[in-house]
Amino acid sequence: MIVVKNKADCCGCTACYSVCPKKAISMQQDQEGFLYPFVEISKCIDCKLCDSACPIENKIESKMFDRKAYVLRAKDVEIVSTSTSGGFVTPLGEWILNQGGVICGATYNEEYKVIHKISGGAEEFRGSKYVQSDLGDCFSEIKKHLMQETKVCFIGTPCQVYGLKSYLRKEYDNLVTVDLVCHGTPSPKLWKKYLDEQKDKYHSEIDDIVFRNKTYGYHSGTMRIRFKNQFVYYGSARVDPMLKSFFAEISSRPSCYQCHFKSVERCSDFTIYDCWHANNLVEGLVDDDKGFTNLIVQSSKGERILDRIADRYELYATNLEKAIELDGTMICHSAEPHPRRDEYYLNLDKETLRAHIQKFVPIRIRDYLIEKSKGIFYRMGVYKFLKNKK
């Protein structure tokens, strides 16, 4: 029977919940808003399948493979402009769909809760969502598709990919997995509080959200929220309380600070992460601030698939070690928790998020002035020039 004695040893992947034959396990929120398994003792038959499915207790060994690194972006300009980085996932997803397959990734439900779901479209999985997604019954649904010989592309954080593989307990040739190099995952409770306060402040329901909109280019992304009353909110990590909390390392799940899945060698087929130094990784390549993606091909399956879809990308081979050195520090290293991380969630319910964050990682008047100036300089057409002069 699965028992979480130390919250740092549970990533919330739902493998234990999904594998239980008696449905004795449910995923329940703790005080911080993160999901953990709860066992209903009266239903448990002590089969220990939940223990054997845990990816932390039973780490999957990475396969021997000559891993290759690339800098890339989609050739489709619209895909790049609406993606967080270079748009790797959409062309891959479209290829899967053309094979009669399905995609499972993080998206929003009608209330803008971040969830994983299985879809017959690729567009909704574009863009980062800096919140732990609710996987629901995705693992069991994926297994049904796989057993029907349907191609499935699963996109998630490393712990979610490892959780899926541990739950499945065997390799499926029709499963393609993409893991995202992860900085950490804030709680859904924090995200809901943020959204509720934004809706109250701007007197409207939400029409669209982009966590990292290329407002001032790829290197200067902002949160963008479009409201149904036509107002559009923009806020960078300098002034936006959700992004500020995330990048200050104060809001992530306990397991994120001691991540068990930090390694260059992973069980996925592809690993993707931001490419901030494209011009340093590929000789002669000009960084036009539209965004590139770093890609690690982790398996022979991934290598075969990339060969088939390579014509959909600008694709440049690069040195794996150099790419990790310049852009991939989070591949092997967990985030360092803010000294007051545990205190951060204690009184979150008792005040507004903006007031709460001032006690931990305050937003200064100077931050608001800089943010305001960025917008003015951008509209004047001199923002890029000033940024390059730094």
C-alpha positions in Angstrom: 0.0 0.0 0.0 1.4 3.4 -1.0 2.1 5.6 1.9 3.6 9.1 1.4 5.8 9.7 4.5 7.8 12.5 3.0 6.1 14.8 0.5 9.4 15.3 -1.3 9.1 11.6 -2.3 5.8 12.0 -4.2 5.6 13.8 -7.6 1.9 13.5 -8.0 2.2 11.5 -11.2 -1.0 9.4 -10.6 0.7 6.1 -11.5 -0.4 4.5 -8.2 -4.0 5.9 -8.6 -4.2 4.6 -12.1 -2.9 1.1 -11.5 -5.1 0.3 -8.5 -7.5 -2.6 -9.5 -10.0 -1.8 -6.7 -10.0 2.0 -7.2 -9.0 2.3 -3.5 -6.7 5.3 -4.3 -7.8 8.8 -4.9 -5.7 11.9 -5.6 -6.6 14.6 -3.0 -5.3 18.1 -2.5 -3.2 19.0 0.6 -3.2 22.4 2.3 -0.9 23.8 -0.4 -3.1 22.6 -3.3 -1.0 19.7 -4.5 -2.4 16.3 -5.2 -1.3 13.3 -3.2 -2.6 9.7 -3.2 -5.1 8.8 -0.4 -5.8 5.1 0.2 -9.3 4.0 1.3 -8.2 1.1 3.6 -11.5 -0.8 3.3 -11.1 -1.2 -0.4 -7.3 -2.0 -0.4 -6.4 -5.7 -1.1 -2.7 -5.1 -0.4 -1.7 -6.2 -3.9 1.2 -3.8 -3.8 0.7 -2.7 -7.5 0.7 0.9 -6.4 4.2 0.5 -4.8 5.5 -1.2 -7.9 4.1 1.6 -10.2 5.7 4.4 -8.3 8.5 5.9 -10.5 10.4 7.2 -7.5 10.5 3.9 -5.7 11.2 2.0 -9.0 13.4 4.2 -11.2 13.4 3.2 -14.9 16.9 2.8 -16.2 17.7 4.8 -19.3 18.7 2.9 -22.4 22.1 3.0 -23.9 21.9 5.3 -26.9 24.1 7.8 -28.6 22.1 10.9 -27.8 22.1 13.7 -30.2 21.4 17.4 -29.8 19.7 19.9 -32.1 18.7 23.5 -32.2 15.4 23.8 -34.1 12.2 25.7 -34.8 9.2 25.0 -36.9 9.2 26.3 -40.5 5.6 27.5 -40.0 5.8 31.1 -38.8 2.4 31.0 -37.1 3.5 28.0 -35.0 6.7 29.7 -33.9 4.9 33.0 -33.0 2.4 31.2 -30.8 4.8 28.7 -29.2 6.9 29.3 -26.1 10.2 28.6 -27.9 10.6 27.2 -31.4 7.5 25.1 -31.7 8.8 21.5 -31.7 5.6 19.8 -30.4 3.0 21.0 -33.0 4.7 19.4 -36.1 5.3 16.2 -34.2 1.7 16.2 -33.0 0.4 16.8 -36.5 2.5 13.8 -37.8 1.0 11.6 -35.0 -2.5 12.7 -36.0 -1.8 12.0 -39.6 -1.0 8.4 -38.6 -4.4 8.1 -37.0 -3.0 8.8 -33.5 -3.9 11.0 -30.5 -2.0 13.5 -28.4 -2.0 13.8 -24.6 -0.6 17.0 -23.1 -1.3 19.9 -20.8 -4.0 22.3 -21.7 -6.8 24.3 -20.0 -10.3 23.3 -19.2 -13.2 25.7 -19.5 -12.3 27.3 -16.1 -8.6 27.6 -17.1 -7.5 24.8 -14.8 -4.4 23.2 -16.2 -5.2 19.6 -17.0 -3.8 16.8 -19.2 -6.2 15.5 -21.7 -6.2 13.3 -24.9 -7.1 15.3 -28.0 -7.3 15.0 -31.7 -5.7 18.4 -32.2 -2.2 19.8 -31.7 -2.7 23.5 -31.3 -4.0 23.5 -27.7 -0.8 22.0 -26.3 1.4 24.8 -27.5 2.9 27.0 -24.8 4.2 26.6 -21.3 1.8 26.2 -18.4 3.7 26.8 -15.2 1.3 24.9 -13.0 1.1 21.2 -12.0 -1.4 19.7 -14.4 -4.2 17.3 -13.2 -3.6 14.1 -15.1 -7.0 12.6 -14.1 -7.5 9.2 -15.8 -5.1 9.9 -18.7 -2.8 7.0 -18.0 -5.6 4.4 -18.2 -7.0 6.0 -21.3 -3.6 6.0 -22.9 -3.2 2.3 -22.2 -6.5 1.6 -23.9 -5.3 3.5 -27.0 -2.0 1.7 -27.0 -3.6 -1.8 -26.7 -5.8 -0.8 -29.7 -2.5 -0.1 -31.6 -3.3 3.6 -31.8 -0.3 5.9 -31.9 -0.1 8.1 -28.8 2.1 11.1 -28.2 2.5 12.0 -24.5 4.0 15.4 -23.6 4.7 16.1 -20.0 7.2 16.9 -17.2 9.9 14.2 -16.6 8.1 12.9 -13.5 4.9 12.5 -15.6 6.7 10.7 -18.4 8.4 8.4 -15.9 5.1 7.9 -14.1 3.3 6.8 -17.3 6.1 4.4 -18.2 6.1 2.9 -14.7 2.3 2.5 -14.9 2.5 0.8 -18.3 5.2 -1.6 -17.1 6.3 -2.4 -20.7 7.5 -0.6 -23.8 5.0 0.2 -26.6 6.3 0.9 -30.0 3.2 3.1 -30.7 3.9 5.4 -27.8 6.0 8.5 -28.4 7.0 10.5 -25.3 8.3 14.1 -25.0 9.6 15.4 -21.7 10.0 19.1 -20.9 13.0 20.2 -18.9 11.2 21.4 -15.8 11.9 24.3 -13.5 9.2 23.2 -11.0 5.5 23.1 -10.7 3.4 25.6 -8.6 0.1 24.4 -7.2 -3.3 24.5 -8.9 -4.6 26.3 -5.8 -2.2 29.2 -6.3 -3.1 29.4 -9.9 -6.9 29.5 -9.2 -6.3 32.2 -6.6 -4.3 34.2 -9.2 -7.0 33.8 -11.8 -9.9 34.7 -9.5 -8.1 37.9 -8.4 -7.4 38.8 -12.1 -11.0 38.3 -13.0 -12.1 40.5 -10.0 -9.6 43.2 -10.9 -10.6 43.5 -14.5 -14.3 42.7 -14.1 -14.4 40.0 -16.7 -14.2 36.4 -17.4 -11.1 35.1 -19.2 -11.0 34.5 -23.0 -7.4 33.3 -23.5 -4.1 32.8 -21.5 -0.5 32.6 -22.6 2.1 32.1 -19.9 5.0 33.3 -22.0 3.7 35.5 -24.8 6.5 36.8 -27.1 5.3 40.3 -26.2 8.8 41.9 -26.7 10.3 39.0 -28.5 11.3 35.5 -27.3 13.9 36.8 -24.8 11.3 39.0 -23.1 8.1 37.0 -22.7 5.2 38.0 -20.5 2.0 36.6 -19.1 -0.8 37.6 -21.4 -4.4 37.3 -20.4 -7.2 38.3 -22.8 -10.5 39.0 -21.1 -13.9 38.7 -22.6 -14.5 42.5 -22.1 -11.6 42.9 -24.7 -9.0 44.1 -22.1 -5.6 42.5 -22.5 -3.3 42.2 -19.5 0.5 41.8 -19.9 2.9 41.2 -17.0 6.5 39.9 -16.9 8.1 37.9 -14.1 9.2 41.3 -12.7 5.7 42.4 -11.8 3.3 39.5 -12.3 2.7 37.7 -9.0 2.2 34.2 -10.5 5.4 34.4 -12.6 7.3 36.2 -9.8 6.4 33.3 -7.4 7.4 30.7 -9.9 10.8 32.1 -10.8 11.6 33.0 -7.2 11.5 29.2 -6.5 9.0 29.8 -3.7 5.8 28.1 -5.1 6.8 24.6 -6.5 5.9 21.2 -5.2 8.2 19.8 -2.5 9.5 17.0 -4.8 10.6 19.6 -7.4 13.4 20.8 -5.1 14.7 17.2 -4.8 13.7 16.0 -8.2 14.4 12.3 -8.8 14.5 12.6 -12.6 17.3 15.1 -13.2 19.6 13.5 -15.7 20.7 14.0 -19.3 19.7 10.4 -20.1 15.9 9.9 -19.8 13.4 7.3 -20.6 11.5 9.5 -23.1 12.0 9.7 -26.9 12.6 13.5 -26.9 13.7 16.1 -24.3 13.0 19.7 -25.1 14.0 23.0 -23.4 14.5 26.7 -24.1 17.3 27.8 -26.4 18.6 31.1 -25.3 22.0 30.9 -27.1 21.2 29.7 -30.6 23.8 31.9 -32.2 26.5 30.4 -29.9 25.4 26.8 -30.5 25.2 26.9 -34.3 27.8 28.8 -36.3 26.4 31.5 -38.5 22.9 31.2 -37.1 21.3 34.6 -36.4 19.2 34.9 -33.2 16.2 37.0 -34.5 14.5 36.8 -31.1 11.6 34.7 -32.5 12.6 31.6 -30.6 14.5 28.4 -31.0 14.2 25.1 -29.1 16.9 22.8 -27.8 16.2 19.1 -28.5 17.8 16.0 -27.2 16.9 12.8 -29.1 16.8 10.1 -26.4 16.0 6.9 -28.3 16.3 5.1 -31.7 12.5 5.5 -32.0 12.9 9.3 -31.6 15.7 9.3 -34.1 13.5 7.5 -36.7 10.6 9.9 -36.1 12.8 13.0 -36.4 14.1 11.8 -39.7 10.5 11.6 -41.0 9.5 15.0 -39.8 12.8 16.9 -40.2 11.5 18.8 -43.3 9.0 20.6 -41.0 11.8 22.3 -39.1 14.8 24.5 -39.4 17.1 21.8 -37.9 20.7 22.3 -36.8 22.9 19.7 -35.2 24.8 21.0 -32.2 27.1 19.8 -29.4 25.1 18.2 -26.6 27.5 19.2 -23.8 27.7 22.8 -25.0 23.9 23.1 -25.2 23.5 21.8 -21.7 26.2 24.1 -20.4 24.6 27.2 -22.0 20.9 26.5 -21.7 20.3 23.2 -19.8 21.3 23.8 -16.2 17.9 22.5 -15.1 18.4 19.1 -16.9 20.6 17.9 -14.1 19.9 20.3 -11.2 16.8 20.8 -9.1 15.6 24.3 -8.3 16.9 25.7 -5.0 14.0 26.5 -2.8 13.4 30.0 -1.5 14.4 30.2 2.2 10.8 30.9 3.1 9.2 28.5 0.7 7.3 26.5 3.4 6.0 29.7 5.0 4.8 31.0 1.6 1.8 28.6 1.5 0.8 28.9 5.1 -1.4 32.1 5.0 -2.1 32.2 1.3 -5.9 32.0 1.8 -5.9 35.0 4.2 -5.0 37.8 1.9 -4.7 38.7 -1.8 -1.8 37.2 -3.7 -0.3 40.6 -4.5 -0.3 41.5 -0.8 1.0 38.1 0.1 3.9 38.1 -2.3 5.1 41.4 -1.0 6.2 39.7 2.2 8.4 37.2 0.4 9.5 38.4 -3.0 8.3 42.0 -3.1 7.5 43.9 -6.3 9.0 47.3 -6.0 7.9 50.6 -7.6 11.1 50.4 -9.6 9.9 47.1 -11.1 6.6 48.8 -12.2 8.5 51.7 -13.7 10.8 49.4 -15.7 7.8 47.4 -16.9 6.0 50.5 -18.0 9.1 51.8 -19.8 9.5 48.5 -21.7 6.0 49.0 -23.2 6.7 52.6 -24.2 10.1 51.8 -25.7 8.7 48.9 -27.6 5.9 51.0 -29.1 8.5 53.6 -30.1 10.5 50.9 -31.9 13.7 51.4 -29.8 13.2 48.5 -27.3 15.3 46.0 -29.2 18.1 48.5 -29.7 18.2 49.4 -26.0 18.2 45.7 -25.0 21.1 44.9 -27.3 23.1 47.7 -25.8 23.0 46.1 -22.4 
